[in-house]
């Protein structure tokens, strides 16, 4: 990370299916100012870029203007680092291939790099968080979907096309749930926040025991409700975490066999479920891990402050942007 005294700040922007959050970050990883727009409100990407810039420009003024910015980093679903494009993102309103980095560069006059949201989280964790000093780790983001950023030998794995590391789309059950990607049984249909809500709905139908979750209209249940019920000792909610954690742990065992990471770092709303999720994951890892890897891979939680994490992760890219 090279700090240029004339350009002491970077912009970080995280594009989620629901919200887009952006902020200005200093070299210590402090988010100085931030704002957001609703991603889904803009059917045309041009309108979306305008809306973001309208809110971002005043923030830039607060720190002395665009000339104080070294670069901007964007984390986005299906973001391609090589081309600065978002390509065929199922959870975003804009279809096809969107040259987003170029669009922002043109509007703001700030060099912009873009990567997939989970890669951004991994870079953030390496720059400011739990992965400082780690050369080999896997970042798993548990949000609307399941994303991953794979770091091997200190470098993010992009593959030959910029799209390596879609571990949320390994198939854990070939006859399983329909995924937004068009296939069946992807990990993210079970272990994302959305997947947890789906499991809750299935369990409520299949089982008869009383549960606090029965007080909520079934189509309104979100993963946070499952967590709140688990905290109160609700058996059904605890079983949902057990089921989710077991599936995730079994998948992580395969990822360990692939790159033997020093750590797997969990990030995102669902990771805040703490032991309710971590314990079943760890049990599934211990039960299924190959003998040579036993006890070698640490399971960690992200150390980035939740509110800032996505922005920080993306901003870390901004320090490296080529002018």
PyMOL commands that set and color helices and strands:
alter all, ss='L'
color gray80, all
select helices_A, chain A and resi 39-41+45-62+66-68+100-108+117-128+167-169+188-191+193-206+212-215+218-220+223-231+235-259+269-273+275-288+291-293+306-318
alter helices_A, ss='H'
color red, helices_A
select strands_A, chain A and resi 9-15+19-26+31-38+69-76+79-80+85-87+97-98+112-116+137-142+146-152+155-156+263-267+298-301
alter strands_A, ss='S'
color yellow, strands_A
deselect
rebuild
show_as cartoon
